[in-house]
Structure formats: structure tokens, C-alpha cells
Amino acid sequence: YETFYKISMKDWEDRTEKQIDQLSEVPFDLSIHIDTKDLNVRSPSVSADGQYLAWVGQDERYEARLKVSKLEVNGNLGPVQEVAKGLIREARFFPRSHKILYNVIKAASQVEFYSDLYIYNLETKKNKRLTRKLRGREAQVSPDENHIVFVGLE
């Protein structure tokens, strides 16, 4: 075992050094500050084509809002659309289209809460509910956009 351990550690060191060399050759992108005018921003996501930014923002109002804006060339936001509101925890664009997958936490009673998953389509400007009281969190869309997986809490 000691021999296998040493071989394994040497292999990982070689891989790590190679990855560090590769990363040092790639220049870092310049970051751009985007002012959303929100007090709290969570779960930012950029569309695959880089045209849109979606985020969960909270201003002085109690409920968070899923917001979407077209990104302008200079890094500024175009007009901001509020597409959903509530206790929204996370949102992300589909890998290839202008659809956003997000979840909203809702009350079933005074002591029971659940999450439902929704899709917002930027082209049709419509929301579609995917689940009912399944407590779906951390949802991901498959690369071909034909499947969605999520963690269901009990």
C-alpha cells in the first residue's frame, strides 16, 4: 500500500503542476461591476450567449424578485424585468436557450414550507410551474435541455 500511495501522490503532484502551468498561460478576464440597484443580490446567472443577466434581487420590499436584463456592450444593464417574486432562492439559465430555472419557497401551513420549481421563458414571457410541494432545490438542466434534476428535501 505504501508504494501505491507514493505512486498516487506523485501522479497527483504531476497533474497539479501541469494544471497550474496551463492556468498561468491563460489571461484573466477583466471584471465588470454591474449595479443592480438591489440591497441584496443572489444567484446571478448569464445566458449561454452572454446576452442576458438573471439574478435574485431584494430591494426595500419584503419579497425577493427574479430579475432579468439584457447586458449592454459597456457592461451596463438594459431595462430590468421583474419576472417572479416570493422567497426565491436560486435561478440559472438553461445551457442553450433563454429560459431560466428557479425555485420559490411557499408556505403550505404555518409550520410547513416547500419549494416549487418554475421555468421562465424570456421569449414567451411566461412562467411554467414544474413541481408541486416536492421541495425541489439545487435544480440543474441537462446539456441537451431535455431533463432537469433536483434535490428533493423531506
DSSP file with accessible surface (Angstrom, degrees, kcal/mol):
  #  RESIDUE AA STRUCTURE BP1 BP2  ACC     N-H-->O    O-->H-N    N-H-->O    O-->H-N    TCO  KAPPA ALPHA  PHI   PSI    X-CA   Y-CA   Z-CA
    1    1 A Y     >        0   0  241      0, 0.0     4,-2.6     0, 0.0     5,-0.2   0.000 360.0 360.0 360.0 -36.4    0.0    0.0    0.0
    2    2 A E  H  >  +     0   0  131      2,-0.2     4,-2.4     1,-0.2     5,-0.2   0.914 360.0  48.4 -63.1 -39.3    2.8    2.4    0.8
    3    3 A T  H  > S+     0   0   99      1,-0.2     4,-2.5     2,-0.2    -1,-0.2   0.935 112.4  47.9 -65.3 -45.6    4.2    2.0   -2.7
    4    4 A F  H  > S+     0   0  154      1,-0.2     4,-2.7     2,-0.2    -1,-0.2   0.890 110.6  53.1 -62.6 -38.1    0.8    2.6   -4.3
    5    5 A Y  H  X S+     0   0  148     -4,-2.6     4,-2.8     2,-0.2    -2,-0.2   0.940 110.0  46.8 -62.4 -46.4    0.3    5.6   -2.1
    6    6 A K  H  X S+     0   0  127     -4,-2.4     4,-2.3     2,-0.2    -2,-0.2   0.909 113.1  49.2 -63.9 -41.1    3.6    7.2   -3.2
    7    7 A I  H  X S+     0   0  103     -4,-2.5     4,-2.4     2,-0.2    -1,-0.2   0.930 112.6  48.5 -62.7 -44.2    2.9    6.5   -6.9
    8    8 A S  H  X S+     0   0   53     -4,-2.7     4,-2.4     2,-0.2    -2,-0.2   0.922 111.3  49.0 -62.4 -45.3   -0.6    8.0   -6.5
    9    9 A M  H  X S+     0   0   73     -4,-2.8     4,-2.4     2,-0.2    -1,-0.2   0.911 111.5  49.6 -63.2 -40.4    0.8   11.1   -4.7
   10   10 A K  H  X S+     0   0  111     -4,-2.3     4,-2.6     2,-0.2    -1,-0.2   0.922 110.2  51.5 -64.1 -42.1    3.4   11.6   -7.4
   11   11 A D  H  X S+     0   0   65     -4,-2.4     4,-2.4     1,-0.2    -2,-0.2   0.929 111.2  47.1 -60.4 -44.6    0.8   11.3  -10.1
   12   12 A W  H  X S+     0   0  134     -4,-2.4     4,-2.6     1,-0.2    -1,-0.2   0.890 110.8  51.9 -66.8 -37.6   -1.4   13.9   -8.4
   13   13 A E  H  X S+     0   0   98     -4,-2.4     4,-2.6     2,-0.2    -1,-0.2   0.930 110.5  48.5 -63.5 -43.1    1.6   16.3   -8.0
   14   14 A D  H  X S+     0   0   69     -4,-2.6     4,-2.2     1,-0.2    -2,-0.2   0.923 113.1  47.4 -62.6 -44.6    2.4   15.9  -11.7
   15   15 A R  H  X S+     0   0  121     -4,-2.4     4,-2.5     2,-0.2    -1,-0.2   0.917 112.2  50.0 -61.5 -44.0   -1.2   16.6  -12.7
   16   16 A T  H  X S+     0   0   64     -4,-2.6     4,-2.6     2,-0.2     5,-0.2   0.928 110.2  49.1 -62.9 -45.0   -1.4   19.6  -10.4
   17   17 A E  H  X S+     0   0  111     -4,-2.6     4,-2.3     1,-0.2    -1,-0.2   0.911 111.4  50.4 -62.1 -39.9    1.8   21.1  -11.7
   18   18 A K  H  X S+     0   0  138     -4,-2.2     4,-2.3    -5,-0.2    -1,-0.2   0.924 111.3  48.3 -63.9 -43.1    0.6   20.6  -15.3
   19   19 A Q  H  X S+     0   0  109     -4,-2.5     4,-2.7     2,-0.2    -2,-0.2   0.910 110.5  51.1 -64.7 -40.4   -2.8   22.3  -14.5
   20   20 A I  H  X S+     0   0  100     -4,-2.6     4,-2.2     2,-0.2    -1,-0.2   0.919 110.1  49.8 -63.3 -42.1   -1.1   25.2  -12.8
   21   21 A D  H  X S+     0   0   96     -4,-2.3     4,-0.8    -5,-0.2    -1,-0.2   0.925 112.0  48.1 -62.1 -42.9    1.2   25.7  -15.8
   22   22 A Q  H >X S+     0   0  106     -4,-2.3     3,-0.8     1,-0.2     4,-0.5   0.920 112.3  48.6 -63.4 -44.0   -1.9   25.7  -18.1
   23   23 A L  H >< S+     0   0  126     -4,-2.7     3,-0.9     1,-0.2    -1,-0.2   0.853 105.0  58.3 -66.4 -33.8   -3.8   28.1  -15.9
   24   24 A S  H 3< S+     0   0   91     -4,-2.2    -1,-0.2     1,-0.2    -2,-0.2   0.722 101.6  57.0 -70.8 -17.3   -0.8   30.5  -15.8
   25   25 A E  H << S+     0   0  154     -3,-0.8    -1,-0.2    -4,-0.8    -2,-0.2   0.662  92.1  81.1 -83.8 -17.0   -0.8   30.8  -19.6
   26   26 A V  S << S-     0   0   93     -3,-0.9     2,-0.1    -4,-0.5    -1,-0.0  -0.794  80.3-132.0 -94.7 123.4   -4.5   32.0  -19.7
   27   27 A P        -     0   0  108      0, 0.0     2,-0.2     0, 0.0    -2,-0.1  -0.435  24.8-112.3 -72.1 146.6   -5.0   35.7  -19.0
   28   28 A F        -     0   0  200     -2,-0.1     2,-0.1     1,-0.1     3,-0.0  -0.532  30.0-115.9 -74.1 143.4   -7.7   36.6  -16.6
   29   29 A D        -     0   0  157     -2,-0.2     2,-0.3     1,-0.1    -1,-0.1  -0.483  33.1-106.1 -72.5 150.4  -10.8   38.4  -17.9
   30   30 A L        -     0   0  165     -2,-0.1     2,-0.2     1,-0.0    -1,-0.1  -0.610  35.6-127.7 -75.7 135.2  -11.4   41.9  -16.7
   31   31 A S        -     0   0  118     -2,-0.3     2,-0.4    -3,-0.0    -1,-0.0  -0.548  17.2-151.0 -83.3 153.0  -14.2   42.0  -14.2
   32   32 A I        -     0   0  108     -2,-0.2     2,-0.5    43,-0.0    43,-0.1  -0.989  11.3-133.1-125.8 129.9  -17.0   44.5  -14.7
   33   33 A H        -     0   0  159     -2,-0.4     2,-0.5     2,-0.0    -2,-0.0  -0.729  21.4-165.7 -81.7 126.0  -19.1   46.0  -11.9
   34   34 A I        -     0   0   52     -2,-0.5     2,-0.7    42,-0.1    42,-0.1  -0.968   8.8-149.9-116.4 119.4  -22.8   45.8  -12.6
   35   35 A D        +     0   0   87     -2,-0.5    42,-0.2     1,-0.1    -2,-0.0  -0.798  18.5 175.4 -91.8 113.3  -25.0   47.9  -10.4
   36   36 A T        -     0   0   23     -2,-0.7    -1,-0.1     2,-0.2     3,-0.1   0.515  41.4-127.2 -92.2  -8.9  -28.4   46.3  -10.0
   37   37 A K        +     0   0  162      1,-0.3     2,-0.2     2,-0.1    -2,-0.1   0.599  67.7 130.2  70.8  11.1  -29.8   48.8   -7.5
   38   38 A D        -     0   0   22      1,-0.1    -1,-0.3    21,-0.1    21,-0.2  -0.664  60.7-142.1 -93.9 154.4  -30.7   46.0   -5.2
   39   39 A L  S    S+     0   0  140     19,-1.8     2,-0.4     1,-0.3    20,-0.2   0.776  93.2  24.5 -79.9 -29.4  -29.8   45.8   -1.5
   40   40 A N  E     -A   58   0A  75     18,-1.6    18,-2.3     2,-0.0     2,-0.4  -0.997  68.9-170.0-139.9 130.5  -29.2   42.0   -1.7
   41   41 A V  E     +A   57   0A  64     -2,-0.4     2,-0.3    16,-0.2    16,-0.2  -0.984  11.1 172.2-124.9 135.7  -28.2   40.0   -4.8
   42   42 A R  E     +A   56   0A  62     14,-2.8    14,-2.9    -2,-0.4    -2,-0.0  -0.977  53.6  11.1-139.6 150.5  -28.2   36.2   -5.0
   43   43 A S  E     -     0   0A  28     -2,-0.3    48,-0.2    12,-0.2    -1,-0.1   0.878  67.5-167.3  56.6  51.5  -27.7   33.6   -7.7
   44   44 A P  E     -     0   0A  90      0, 0.0     2,-0.3     0, 0.0    11,-0.2  -0.424   7.9-177.9 -69.1 145.0  -26.5   35.6  -10.7
   45   45 A S  E     -A   54   0A  22      9,-2.7     9,-3.0    -2,-0.1     2,-0.4  -0.988  16.8-151.1-146.8 134.5  -26.6   33.8  -14.0
   46   46 A V  E     -A   53   0A  79     -2,-0.3     7,-0.2     7,-0.2    47,-0.2  -0.875  29.4-111.7-106.5 137.5  -25.6   34.8  -17.5
   47   47 A S    >   -     0   0    3      5,-2.3     3,-2.2    -2,-0.4    51,-0.1  -0.247  32.6-107.2 -62.8 156.0  -27.3   33.3  -20.6
   48   48 A A  T 3  S+     0   0   71     46,-0.5    -1,-0.1    49,-0.4    48,-0.1   0.830 121.5  48.9 -57.6 -33.0  -25.1   31.0  -22.7
   49   49 A D  T 3  S-     0   0   79     48,-0.1    -1,-0.3     1,-0.0    -2,-0.1   0.449 111.3-121.2 -87.7   0.6  -24.9   33.6  -25.5
   50   50 A G  S <  S+     0   0   39     -3,-2.2    -2,-0.1     2,-0.2    21,-0.1   0.574  82.1 114.0  74.6  10.7  -23.9   36.3  -23.0
   51   51 A Q        +     0   0   75     19,-0.1    20,-3.2     1,-0.1     2,-0.3   0.791  69.7  41.6 -83.8 -29.6  -26.9   38.5  -23.9
   52   52 A Y  E     - B   0  70A  42     18,-0.3    -5,-2.3    25,-0.0     2,-0.4  -0.912  57.3-156.2-126.8 150.6  -28.8   38.4  -20.6
   53   53 A L  E     -AB  46  69A  16     16,-2.8    16,-2.3    -2,-0.3     2,-0.4  -0.985  13.5-172.6-120.3 130.8  -28.2   38.5  -16.9
   54   54 A A  E     +AB  45  68A   0     -9,-3.0    -9,-2.7    -2,-0.4     2,-0.3  -0.949  13.4 158.6-119.3 146.1  -30.6   37.0  -14.4
   55   55 A W  E     - B   0  67A   2     12,-2.2    12,-3.0    -2,-0.4     2,-0.7  -0.987  43.6-113.7-157.6 160.8  -30.4   37.3  -10.6
   56   56 A V  E     -AB  42  66A   2    -14,-2.9   -14,-2.8    -2,-0.3     2,-0.3  -0.918  45.5-178.4 -98.8 115.1  -32.5   37.2   -7.5
   57   57 A G  E     -AB  41  65A   1      8,-2.9     8,-2.7    -2,-0.7     2,-0.4  -0.887  18.9-163.0-120.1 149.1  -32.6   40.7   -6.1
   58   58 A Q  E     +A   40   0A  54    -18,-2.3   -19,-1.8    -2,-0.3   -18,-1.6  -0.986  12.6 172.4-132.4 123.7  -34.1   42.2   -3.0
   59   59 A D        -     0   0   22     -2,-0.4   -21,-0.1     4,-0.4   -22,-0.0  -0.038  64.6 -53.5-102.5-146.2  -34.7   45.9   -2.6
   60   60 A E  S    S+     0   0  157     -2,-0.1     2,-0.1   -21,-0.0   -22,-0.0   0.666 111.7  94.3 -72.8 -11.9  -36.6   47.6    0.3
   61   61 A R  S    S-     0   0   88      2,-0.1    -2,-0.1     1,-0.1     0, 0.0  -0.465  83.0-122.5 -78.1 155.7  -39.6   45.4   -0.4
   62   62 A Y  S    S+     0   0  176     -2,-0.1     2,-0.2    -4,-0.1    -1,-0.1   0.920  87.9  69.1 -66.2 -46.6  -40.0   42.2    1.7
   63   63 A E  S    S-     0   0   69      1,-0.1    -4,-0.4    24,-0.1    24,-0.2  -0.505  80.1-125.7 -82.3 142.2  -40.1   39.6   -1.2
   64   64 A A  E     - C   0  86A   3     22,-1.3    22,-2.2    -2,-0.2     2,-0.4  -0.414  25.9-146.3 -74.4 159.2  -37.2   38.8   -3.4
   65   65 A R  E     -BC  57  85A  18     -8,-2.7    -8,-2.9    20,-0.2     2,-0.6  -0.992  12.7-130.3-132.4 138.4  -37.7   39.1   -7.1
   66   66 A L  E     -BC  56  84A   0     18,-2.3    17,-2.7    -2,-0.4    18,-1.0  -0.793  38.3-171.4 -82.3 121.3  -36.3   37.2  -10.1
   67   67 A K  E     -BC  55  82A  13    -12,-3.0   -12,-2.2    -2,-0.6     2,-0.4  -0.899  13.5-170.4-121.4 148.3  -34.9   39.9  -12.4
   68   68 A V  E     +BC  54  81A   0     13,-2.2    13,-3.1    -2,-0.3     2,-0.3  -0.992   7.8 171.8-136.8 141.9  -33.6   39.8  -15.9
   69   69 A S  E     -BC  53  80A   0    -16,-2.3   -16,-2.8    -2,-0.4     2,-0.3  -0.995  35.1-112.7-148.1 148.9  -31.9   42.3  -18.0
   70   70 A K  E     -B   52   0A  98      9,-0.5     8,-2.7    -2,-0.3     2,-0.5  -0.610  36.9-125.5 -75.6 138.0  -30.1   42.5  -21.4
   71   71 A L  E     - C   0  77A  43    -20,-3.2     6,-0.2    -2,-0.3     2,-0.1  -0.774  22.0-144.6 -87.5 127.5  -26.4   43.1  -20.9
   72   72 A E    >   -     0   0   93      4,-2.9     3,-2.0    -2,-0.5     6,-0.0  -0.476  26.4-105.6 -86.7 163.8  -25.2   46.1  -22.9
   73   73 A V  T 3  S+     0   0  158      1,-0.3    -1,-0.1    -2,-0.1    -2,-0.0   0.869 119.1  54.7 -59.1 -36.9  -21.7   46.2  -24.5
   74   74 A N  T 3  S-     0   0  102      1,-0.1    -1,-0.3     2,-0.0     3,-0.1   0.416 122.5-102.4 -81.2   4.2  -20.3   48.6  -21.9
   75   75 A G  S <  S+     0   0    6     -3,-2.0    -2,-0.1     1,-0.3     2,-0.1   0.426  82.0 127.9  90.9  -2.9  -21.4   46.3  -19.0
   76   76 A N        -     0   0   86    -42,-0.1    -4,-2.9     1,-0.1    -1,-0.3  -0.444  60.9-109.8 -80.7 163.4  -24.4   48.3  -18.1
   77   77 A L  E     -C   71   0A  33    -42,-0.2    -6,-0.2    -6,-0.2     3,-0.1  -0.704  21.4-143.6 -92.5 143.6  -27.9   46.8  -17.7
   78   78 A G  E     -     0   0A  11     -8,-2.7    -1,-0.1    -2,-0.3    -6,-0.0  -0.033  63.2 -34.1 -79.6-162.6  -30.7   47.5  -20.1
   79   79 A P  E     -     0   0A 116      0, 0.0    -9,-0.5     0, 0.0     2,-0.5  -0.306  69.9-127.8 -58.0 137.0  -34.3   47.7  -18.8
   80   80 A V  E     -C   69   0A  69    -11,-0.1     2,-0.5    -3,-0.1   -11,-0.2  -0.772  18.4-157.5 -93.8 129.1  -34.8   45.4  -15.9
   81   81 A Q  E     -C   68   0A  56    -13,-3.1   -13,-2.2    -2,-0.5     2,-0.7  -0.900   8.1-148.4-103.2 131.8  -37.8   42.9  -16.0
   82   82 A E  E     +C   67   0A  91     -2,-0.5   -15,-0.2   -15,-0.2     3,-0.1  -0.897  23.6 171.6 -95.0 114.7  -39.2   41.5  -12.7
   83   83 A V  E     +     0   0A  17    -17,-2.7     2,-0.3    -2,-0.7   -16,-0.1   0.607  59.4   4.2-105.7 -14.0  -40.4   38.1  -13.8
   84   84 A A  E     -C   66   0A  19    -18,-1.0   -18,-2.3     2,-0.1     2,-0.3  -0.974  59.3-160.0-162.8 156.8  -41.3   36.5  -10.4
   85   85 A K  E     +C   65   0A 124     -2,-0.3     2,-0.3   -20,-0.2   -20,-0.2  -0.968  40.8  73.5-141.6 159.9  -41.5   37.3   -6.8
   86   86 A G  E    S-C   64   0A   7    -22,-2.2     2,-1.8    -2,-0.3   -22,-1.3  -0.935  97.4 -24.8 137.8-159.8  -41.5   35.5   -3.4
   87   87 A L  E    S+D  105   0B  52     18,-0.7    18,-2.5    -2,-0.3     2,-0.5  -0.550  75.0 173.5 -86.1  73.8  -39.0   33.6   -1.4
   88   88 A I  E     +D  104   0B   0     -2,-1.8    16,-0.2    16,-0.2     3,-0.1  -0.726  13.1 176.1 -87.8 128.4  -36.8   32.8   -4.4
   89   89 A R  E     +     0   0B 100     14,-1.0     2,-0.3    -2,-0.5    -1,-0.1   0.771  58.5   7.9-103.6 -35.8  -33.5   31.1   -3.5
   90   90 A E  E     -D  103   0B  34     13,-0.5    13,-1.6   -35,-0.1     2,-0.3  -0.998  51.8-179.7-151.8 152.7  -31.8   30.3   -6.8
   91   91 A A  E     +D  102   0B   1     -2,-0.3     2,-0.3    11,-0.2    11,-0.2  -0.988   5.6 174.2-150.5 146.5  -32.0   30.8  -10.5
   92   92 A R  E     -D  101   0B  60      9,-2.2     9,-3.1    -2,-0.3     2,-0.1  -0.984  29.9-112.4-154.9 146.5  -30.0   29.7  -13.5
   93   93 A F  E     -D  100   0B  16     -2,-0.3     7,-0.2     7,-0.2    48,-0.2  -0.435  38.2-104.9 -72.9 151.6  -30.2   29.9  -17.2
   94   94 A F        -     0   0    9      5,-2.8   -46,-0.5     3,-0.3    -1,-0.1  -0.378  38.0-109.4 -65.0 156.3  -30.7   26.8  -19.4
   95   95 A P  S    S+     0   0   51      0, 0.0    -1,-0.1     0, 0.0    -2,-0.1   0.769 105.8  11.8 -65.7 -25.8  -27.5   25.8  -21.1
   96   96 A R  S    S+     0   0  170    -48,-0.1     2,-0.2   -49,-0.0   -49,-0.0   0.503 118.1  53.9-130.1  -9.3  -28.5   26.8  -24.6
   97   97 A S  S    S-     0   0   27      2,-0.2     2,-0.8   -49,-0.0   -49,-0.4  -0.703  84.8 -98.8-126.3 177.5  -31.7   28.8  -24.6
   98   98 A H  S    S+     0   0   29     -2,-0.2    24,-2.7    -5,-0.1    25,-0.4  -0.337  80.0 116.8 -94.3  52.7  -33.2   31.9  -23.0
   99   99 A K  E     - E   0 121B  72     -2,-0.8    -5,-2.8    22,-0.2     2,-0.5  -0.916  51.2-149.8-117.8 148.3  -35.1   30.0  -20.3
  100  100 A I  E     -DE  93 120B   0     20,-2.7    20,-2.6    -2,-0.4     2,-0.5  -0.973   1.1-153.0-122.1 130.1  -34.4   30.4  -16.6
  101  101 A L  E     +DE  92 119B   2     -9,-3.1    -9,-2.2    -2,-0.5     2,-0.3  -0.860  30.3 157.4 -98.7 128.1  -34.9   27.6  -14.0
  102  102 A Y  E     -DE  91 118B   7     16,-2.5    16,-2.9    -2,-0.5     2,-0.3  -0.960  30.6-135.2-146.9 163.7  -35.7   28.9  -10.5
  103  103 A N  E     -DE  90 117B   1    -13,-1.6   -14,-1.0    -2,-0.3   -13,-0.5  -0.932   9.2-160.9-124.1 151.6  -37.3   27.8   -7.2
  104  104 A V  E     -DE  88 116B   9     12,-2.2    12,-2.3    -2,-0.3     2,-0.5  -0.999  15.1-138.2-129.8 130.4  -39.7   29.6   -4.9
  105  105 A I  E     +DE  87 115B  20    -18,-2.5   -18,-0.7    -2,-0.4     2,-0.3  -0.771  29.4 179.8 -89.4 129.4  -40.3   28.6   -1.3
  106  106 A K  E     - E   0 114B  75      8,-3.2     8,-2.6    -2,-0.5     2,-0.4  -0.918  28.5-111.4-129.5 157.3  -44.0   28.7   -0.3
  107  107 A A  E     - E   0 113B  60     -2,-0.3     6,-0.3     6,-0.2     3,-0.1  -0.733  21.9-179.8 -90.9 131.2  -46.0   28.1    2.9
  108  108 A A  S    S-     0   0   37      4,-3.1     2,-0.3    -2,-0.4     5,-0.2   0.699  79.4 -20.6 -93.2 -28.4  -48.3   25.0    3.0
  109  109 A S  S    S-     0   0   56      3,-1.8    -1,-0.3     0, 0.0     0, 0.0  -0.871  88.3 -73.1-157.7-170.3  -49.3   25.9    6.5
  110  110 A Q  S    S+     0   0  191     -2,-0.3     3,-0.0     1,-0.2    -3,-0.0   0.748 132.7  25.9 -68.9 -20.8  -47.9   28.0    9.4
  111  111 A V  S    S+     0   0  130      1,-0.1     2,-0.5     2,-0.0    -1,-0.2   0.511 110.2  74.9-119.3  -8.2  -45.2   25.4   10.1
  112  112 A E        +     0   0   89      2,-0.0    -4,-3.1     0, 0.0    -3,-1.8  -0.932  52.0 176.5-117.2 128.2  -44.7   23.6    6.7
  113  113 A F  E     -E  107   0B 101     -2,-0.5     2,-0.3    -6,-0.3    -6,-0.2  -0.911   2.6-178.0-123.9 152.9  -42.9   25.1    3.8
  114  114 A Y  E     -E  106   0B  25     -8,-2.6    -8,-3.2    -2,-0.3     2,-0.4  -0.945  20.9-126.1-144.2 163.2  -42.0   23.7    0.4
  115  115 A S  E     -E  105   0B   0     -2,-0.3    21,-1.3   -10,-0.3    20,-1.0  -0.933  17.9-163.9-112.5 139.5  -40.1   24.7   -2.8
  116  116 A D  E     -E  104   0B   0    -12,-2.3   -12,-2.2    -2,-0.4     2,-0.3  -0.953  15.7-132.3-119.2 144.7  -41.6   24.6   -6.2
  117  117 A L  E     -E  103   0B   2     -2,-0.4    13,-3.3   -14,-0.2    14,-1.2  -0.754  26.6-179.5 -96.1 142.1  -39.6   24.7   -9.4
  118  118 A Y  E     -EF 102 129B  26    -16,-2.9   -16,-2.5    -2,-0.3     2,-0.4  -0.931  19.8-143.9-134.8 158.9  -40.5   27.0  -12.3
  119  119 A I  E     -EF 101 128B  23      9,-2.4     9,-2.6    -2,-0.3     2,-0.5  -0.992   9.9-160.5-123.0 131.6  -39.2   27.9  -15.7
  120  120 A Y  E     -EF 100 127B  10    -20,-2.6   -20,-2.7    -2,-0.4     2,-0.6  -0.961   7.9-153.5-109.5 128.4  -39.4   31.4  -17.1
  121  121 A N  E  >> -EF  99 126B  29      5,-2.4     4,-1.9    -2,-0.5     5,-0.9  -0.894   4.2-160.7-103.2 115.6  -39.1   31.7  -20.9
  122  122 A L  T  45S+     0   0    7    -24,-2.7    -1,-0.1    -2,-0.6   -23,-0.1   0.805  90.3  52.7 -65.0 -29.9  -37.7   35.1  -22.0
  123  123 A E  T  45S+     0   0  143    -25,-0.4    -1,-0.2     1,-0.2   -24,-0.1   0.916 121.4  28.4 -75.5 -41.9  -39.1   34.7  -25.5
  124  124 A T  T  45S-     0   0   79      2,-0.2    -2,-0.2     0, 0.0    -1,-0.2   0.599  97.2-136.4 -91.4 -14.0  -42.7   33.9  -24.5
  125  125 A K  T  <5 +     0   0  123     -4,-1.9     2,-0.4     1,-0.2    -3,-0.2   0.848  60.5 129.6  59.6  38.2  -42.5   36.0  -21.2
  126  126 A K  E   < -F  121   0B 148     -5,-0.9    -5,-2.4     2,-0.0     2,-0.3  -0.945  53.3-138.6-126.0 145.9  -44.3   33.2  -19.4
  127  127 A N  E     -F  120   0B  73     -2,-0.4     2,-0.4    -7,-0.2    -7,-0.2  -0.786  15.2-162.6 -96.2 144.6  -43.7   31.2  -16.2
  128  128 A K  E     -F  119   0B 138     -9,-2.6    -9,-2.4    -2,-0.3     2,-0.4  -0.993  13.9-137.6-130.4 124.4  -44.3   27.5  -16.1
  129  129 A R  E     +F  118   0B  76     -2,-0.4   -11,-0.2   -11,-0.2     3,-0.1  -0.667  20.9 179.2 -80.5 130.6  -44.7   25.6  -12.8
  130  130 A L        +     0   0   65    -13,-3.3     2,-0.3    -2,-0.4   -12,-0.2   0.767  59.7  29.3-101.1 -34.3  -42.8   22.2  -12.8
  131  131 A T        -     0   0   11    -14,-1.2     2,-0.4     5,-0.1    -1,-0.1  -0.878  57.2-147.7-129.0 162.1  -43.4   20.8   -9.4
  132  132 A R  S    S-     0   0  169     -2,-0.3   -16,-0.1   -16,-0.1   -17,-0.0  -0.955  79.7 -30.9-133.2 109.1  -46.0   20.8   -6.6
  133  133 A K  S    S+     0   0  124     -2,-0.4   -17,-0.1     1,-0.1    -1,-0.0   0.764  92.1 127.4  56.9  34.9  -44.8   20.6   -3.0
  134  134 A L        -     0   0   93    -19,-0.5    19,-0.2     2,-0.0   -18,-0.1   0.478  69.9-128.9 -95.0  -3.2  -41.8   18.4   -3.9
  135  135 A R        -     0   0   67    -20,-1.0    18,-1.9     1,-0.2     2,-0.3   0.921  37.3-171.6  56.3  47.3  -39.3   20.7   -2.0
  136  136 A G  E     +G  152   0C   0    -21,-1.3     2,-0.3    16,-0.2    16,-0.2  -0.560  11.2 165.4 -76.8 129.4  -37.1   20.9   -5.0
  137  137 A R  E     +G  151   0C  73     14,-2.5    14,-2.9    -2,-0.3   -20,-0.0  -0.932  52.2  24.0-136.4 163.6  -33.7   22.6   -4.6
  138  138 A E  E    S-     0   0C 125     -2,-0.3    -1,-0.1    12,-0.2     2,-0.1   0.875  77.6-173.2  50.6  45.4  -30.4   22.9   -6.4
  139  139 A A  E     -     0   0C   2     11,-0.1     2,-0.3    -3,-0.1    11,-0.2  -0.389   7.8-168.4 -72.6 145.4  -32.0   22.1   -9.8
  140  140 A Q  E     -G  149   0C  96      9,-2.6     9,-2.4    -2,-0.1     2,-0.4  -0.985  14.7-137.0-133.6 146.1  -29.8   21.6  -12.9
  141  141 A V  E     -G  148   0C  17     -2,-0.3     7,-0.2     7,-0.2   -48,-0.0  -0.843  27.5-115.5-102.6 137.3  -30.8   21.3  -16.5
  142  142 A S    >   -     0   0   26      5,-3.0     3,-2.2    -2,-0.4     5,-0.1  -0.301  30.0-108.5 -66.2 156.0  -29.1   18.7  -18.7
  143  143 A P  T 3  S+     0   0  107      0, 0.0    -1,-0.1     0, 0.0    -2,-0.0   0.825 122.7  49.0 -57.4 -31.4  -26.9   20.0  -21.6
  144  144 A D  T 3  S-     0   0   69    -49,-0.0    -2,-0.1   -48,-0.0    -3,-0.0   0.456 109.0-128.1 -86.6  -0.4  -29.5   18.9  -24.1
  145  145 A E  S <  S+     0   0   39     -3,-2.2     3,-0.1     2,-0.2   -51,-0.0   0.654  81.0 110.3  64.1  20.0  -32.2   20.7  -22.1
  146  146 A N  S    S+     0   0  120      1,-0.1     2,-0.3    -5,-0.0    -1,-0.1   0.581  73.3  41.5 -96.6 -12.4  -34.4   17.6  -22.1
  147  147 A H        -     0   0  124     -5,-0.1    -5,-3.0     2,-0.0     2,-0.4  -0.979  57.8-161.8-137.9 150.2  -34.0   16.7  -18.4
  148  148 A I  E     -G  141   0C  54     -2,-0.3     2,-0.3    -7,-0.2    -7,-0.2  -0.999  10.3-168.2-128.9 132.2  -34.0   18.5  -15.0
  149  149 A V  E     +G  140   0C  96     -9,-2.4    -9,-2.6    -2,-0.4     2,-0.3  -0.892  12.9 166.7-115.7 151.2  -32.6   17.0  -11.9
  150  150 A F  E     -     0   0C  75     -2,-0.3     2,-0.5   -11,-0.2   -12,-0.2  -0.984  39.0-103.6-156.2 162.9  -33.0   18.4   -8.4
  151  151 A V  E     -G  137   0C  68    -14,-2.9   -14,-2.5    -2,-0.3     2,-0.6  -0.817  31.7-153.2 -89.8 126.2  -32.6   17.6   -4.7
  152  152 A G  E     -G  136   0C  44     -2,-0.5     2,-0.3   -16,-0.2   -16,-0.2  -0.903  10.5-149.4-102.3 119.9  -35.9   16.8   -3.1
  153  153 A L              0   0   73    -18,-1.9   -38,-0.1    -2,-0.6   -17,-0.0  -0.659 360.0 360.0 -90.0 143.1  -36.0   17.6    0.7
  154  154 A E              0   0  224     -2,-0.3   -20,-0.0   -19,-0.0   -19,-0.0  -0.937 360.0 360.0-124.4 360.0  -38.1   15.7    3.2
